[in-house]
Amino acid sequence: MNVLVIGDEHTYGYGLTNGRLSFIGHFIRQIKRTGQAVSVDVYAHLTMTQVASTLAHLPLSRYDLIIVQLDQLLIQPNERDFMHAPGLAMPSLPYSLINQPGAGRKTLFTGMKALGTLLRSVIRPAHSLPIAGLLKQLRPYQHNVLIITPIPHRERLTRWLRLRVRTLLLREAEKQTVSVFDADTVIRPKEEYFLPNDVDHLSAVSHELLGRSLFDFYLSAPTIITIQSIRRE
């Protein structure tokens, strides 16, 4: 079974101690227990332009399952992506502003950008947002696609943005008949779900909870054709 994963740093368990699995790791472990051999390709921290380019370059028909887990990038205008190099993107590691000089000013600047993005997402028609283009690009493979709504965030502005993305994503996915796993039903924006002193990243327990819940959804999702082969094992 070949699996493609596109998402943020949660796909590889950023912040977890050695030996702890990300939610994707837990998901894959559950699949392997059914007797399936699994190969996984993971791309993390891509802009929307890079996501589109990556999907265009990859042989998507060879994947039995395509998992897409993105955040507020889905409602950011594409014109911002001119700052990033075109072509096939490669996985990249995240960076942190914690304990860096000028972190307060950067946090304020990030908050203002987030608010601007939220306002643009309300004003612009849904069909002109990157989310619509992404799902249209995936539509030929819709029976192998599983979209994950943004993971809840503890910081207020980012949480608003991700809730906006969740609403748009659920609405657009219903139009295009794409399976969506709602992370908001499993993870809550509360301290106990996150790493200590970290508003961004899930704890090991939350990763396991999310991974197992994703697997249960995968088995029950009626539009994902690959579940039939697992059930026949």
C-alpha positions in Angstrom: 0.0 0.0 0.0 1.5 3.4 -1.0 0.5 6.4 1.0 1.2 10.1 0.3 1.0 12.6 3.2 1.1 16.3 2.8 0.9 18.4 6.0 2.7 20.4 8.7 5.2 19.3 11.4 2.6 17.2 13.2 3.0 14.6 10.4 6.4 13.7 11.7 5.8 14.5 15.4 7.7 17.7 15.9 8.6 18.2 19.6 8.0 14.5 20.6 10.8 12.6 22.4 12.7 9.8 20.6 10.6 6.7 20.1 7.2 8.6 20.2 5.1 8.3 17.1 3.3 11.1 15.3 -0.4 10.7 14.5 0.6 9.5 11.0 2.9 6.9 12.6 0.1 5.6 14.8 -2.2 5.6 11.7 0.3 3.6 9.7 0.9 1.2 12.6 -2.8 0.4 12.7 -2.8 -0.3 9.0 0.2 -2.7 9.3 -1.6 -4.6 11.9 -4.2 -5.6 9.3 -1.5 -7.3 7.4 -0.8 -4.6 4.8 2.8 -3.6 3.8 2.9 0.2 3.7 5.2 2.7 2.0 4.9 6.3 3.0 6.0 9.6 1.3 5.7 12.7 3.5 6.0 16.3 2.4 5.8 19.0 5.2 5.6 22.8 5.4 4.7 23.5 1.8 3.1 26.7 0.6 -0.1 26.3 -1.5 1.9 26.9 -4.7 4.4 24.2 -3.6 1.5 21.8 -2.8 0.0 22.3 -6.2 3.4 21.9 -7.9 4.1 18.8 -5.8 0.8 17.2 -6.7 1.3 18.0 -10.3 4.7 16.3 -10.4 4.0 13.2 -8.4 2.4 10.1 -9.9 -0.8 10.3 -7.9 -2.4 7.3 -9.5 0.2 5.1 -7.8 -0.9 6.1 -4.4 -3.6 4.0 -2.6 -4.2 6.8 -0.1 -3.5 10.5 -0.3 -3.7 12.3 3.1 -3.7 16.1 3.1 -3.5 17.9 6.5 -3.1 21.7 6.1 -3.9 24.8 8.1 -4.7 28.4 7.4 -2.5 28.3 4.3 -5.7 27.1 2.6 -7.2 30.6 2.7 -4.1 32.6 2.1 -4.1 34.2 -1.4 -1.8 32.5 -3.9 -0.2 35.8 -4.9 1.9 35.6 -1.6 3.6 32.5 -2.9 5.7 34.4 -5.5 8.3 34.7 -2.7 8.9 31.0 -2.8 10.8 29.1 -5.5 8.7 27.2 -8.0 9.1 23.6 -8.9 8.9 20.4 -7.0 9.1 21.1 -3.2 11.0 19.0 -0.8 10.2 18.4 2.9 11.5 21.1 5.2 11.8 21.5 9.0 9.9 24.1 10.9 11.4 27.0 12.8 10.4 28.5 16.1 10.3 32.1 17.4 10.4 31.0 21.0 13.2 32.6 23.0 14.6 34.4 19.9 15.4 38.1 20.0 12.5 40.3 19.0 10.0 37.4 19.4 7.4 39.8 20.8 7.5 42.0 17.7 7.4 39.0 15.4 4.4 37.6 17.3 2.5 40.9 16.9 3.4 41.0 13.2 2.3 37.4 12.8 -1.0 38.2 14.5 -1.7 41.2 12.3 -1.0 39.0 9.2 -3.4 36.4 10.5 -6.1 39.0 11.0 -5.6 40.3 7.5 -5.8 36.8 6.1 -9.0 36.2 8.0 -10.6 39.3 6.6 -9.6 38.5 3.1 -11.1 35.0 3.4 -14.4 36.5 4.4 -14.4 39.0 1.6 -13.2 36.8 -1.2 -15.6 34.3 -2.8 -14.8 30.7 -1.8 -14.2 29.5 -5.4 -11.2 32.0 -5.6 -9.5 30.7 -2.5 -6.7 28.1 -2.8 -8.8 25.5 -1.0 -11.1 25.2 -4.1 -8.2 24.8 -6.4 -6.6 22.1 -4.2 -9.7 20.0 -4.1 -10.3 20.4 -7.8 -6.7 19.2 -8.4 -7.4 16.1 -6.2 -10.8 15.4 -7.6 -9.6 12.8 -10.2 -8.3 10.7 -7.2 -11.1 11.6 -4.8 -11.8 8.0 -3.9 -8.2 7.7 -2.5 -8.1 11.2 -0.8 -8.6 11.8 2.9 -8.5 15.5 4.0 -7.8 16.4 7.6 -9.2 19.7 8.9 -6.7 22.0 10.7 -5.6 20.8 14.1 -7.0 23.1 16.8 -4.6 25.8 18.1 -4.4 27.4 21.5 -3.5 30.9 20.3 -6.7 32.9 19.6 -6.0 34.4 16.2 -4.6 31.2 14.8 -7.6 29.3 16.2 -10.0 31.7 14.5 -8.2 31.2 11.2 -8.2 27.5 11.5 -11.9 27.4 12.4 -12.6 29.5 9.2 -10.5 27.0 7.2 -12.5 24.1 8.8 -15.8 25.7 7.7 -14.7 26.3 4.2 -13.0 22.9 3.9 -16.1 21.0 5.0 -18.3 23.0 2.7 -16.1 22.6 -0.3 -15.3 18.9 0.3 -19.1 18.2 0.4 -19.5 19.8 -3.0 -16.7 17.8 -4.5 -17.4 14.5 -2.6 -14.1 14.2 -0.8 -13.7 12.4 2.5 -12.9 14.8 5.4 -11.7 13.8 8.9 -12.6 16.5 11.4 -9.7 16.8 13.8 -11.8 19.2 15.8 -13.9 16.3 17.1 -10.8 14.7 18.6 -8.4 17.5 19.7 -9.5 20.5 21.7 -7.6 23.8 22.1 -6.8 23.1 25.7 -3.5 22.8 27.6 -3.8 19.0 28.3 -3.7 18.2 24.6 -0.4 20.0 23.9 3.2 19.8 24.9 4.1 21.6 28.1 4.6 25.4 27.5 3.8 25.0 23.8 0.6 26.4 22.2 1.4 24.9 18.8 2.3 21.2 19.1 0.4 18.2 20.3 1.5 15.9 23.1 2.4 12.2 22.5 -1.0 11.2 23.9 -2.9 13.5 21.6 -0.9 12.1 18.6 -1.9 8.6 19.5 -5.5 9.6 20.0 -5.6 11.4 16.7 -3.9 8.6 14.8 -6.2 5.9 16.2 -9.3 8.1 15.5 -8.1 8.7 11.9 -7.7 5.0 11.4 -11.2 4.3 12.7 -12.6 7.0 10.3 -10.6 5.6 7.4 -12.2 2.2 7.9 -15.6 3.7 8.0 -15.3 6.3 5.2 -17.6 5.1 2.3 -15.8 7.0 -0.5 -12.3 5.6 0.1 -12.0 2.5 -2.0 -8.8 1.2 -0.4 -10.7 0.3 2.7 -12.3 -2.6 0.8 -9.0 -4.4 0.4 -8.3 -4.0 4.1 -11.7 -5.4 5.1 -11.1 -8.5 2.9 -7.8 -9.3 4.6 
